[in-house]
Amino acid sequence: MMVLVECLECDAEIWDNADKCHECGTPNPSVSDRKLIEDMDKSAGKIFLLFLGFLLAIIIIAVLAFG
């Protein structure tokens, strides 16, 4: 069964069994690869937020200690 999915780069709708996106030419990963890529993107976002929180805590401590 063919299903329309979004291209990971340009968000164009493409068939899940297409080799590449017809709009931007990005290779279309398999369904299992697509799930892995989406999970990695979510993890990267969490790591970035954790880093920002850590940086903000250091700035607050520095301001309180030296301010």
C-alpha positions in Angstrom: 0.0 0.0 0.0 1.4 3.4 -1.0 1.1 6.2 1.5 1.9 9.9 1.1 4.6 11.2 3.5 6.4 14.5 3.9 9.9 15.1 2.5 12.3 15.5 5.4 13.9 18.6 3.8 11.2 20.6 2.0 7.9 19.1 3.4 6.6 18.3 0.0 4.2 15.3 -0.2 5.8 12.2 -1.8 5.0 8.6 -2.0 6.6 6.4 0.7 8.2 4.1 -1.9 9.7 7.0 -4.0 13.5 7.0 -4.3 13.7 10.7 -3.9 11.7 13.9 -3.5 10.3 15.3 -6.7 10.7 18.8 -5.4 14.2 19.0 -3.9 15.8 15.6 -4.8 16.4 14.6 -1.2 16.6 10.7 -1.0 13.5 9.2 0.6 14.5 7.0 3.6 12.6 3.8 4.3 9.9 3.9 7.0 12.2 2.5 9.7 14.9 5.0 8.8 12.4 7.8 8.8 11.3 6.9 12.4 15.0 6.8 13.5 15.6 10.2 11.9 12.6 11.7 13.6 13.6 10.3 17.0 17.1 11.7 16.6 15.7 15.1 15.8 13.6 15.0 19.0 16.7 14.0 21.0 18.7 16.9 19.6 16.0 19.4 20.6 16.0 18.1 24.2 19.8 18.2 24.4 19.8 21.8 23.1 17.2 22.9 25.7 19.3 21.2 28.4 22.4 23.1 27.3 20.5 26.4 27.3 19.2 25.7 30.8 22.7 24.9 32.0 24.1 28.0 30.4 21.4 30.2 32.0 22.1 28.7 35.4 25.8 29.5 35.1 25.0 33.1 34.1 22.6 33.5 37.0 25.2 32.1 39.5 27.9 34.4 38.0 25.7 37.5 38.3 24.8 36.6 41.9 28.4 35.9 42.9 30.0 38.9 41.3 27.2 41.3 40.7 
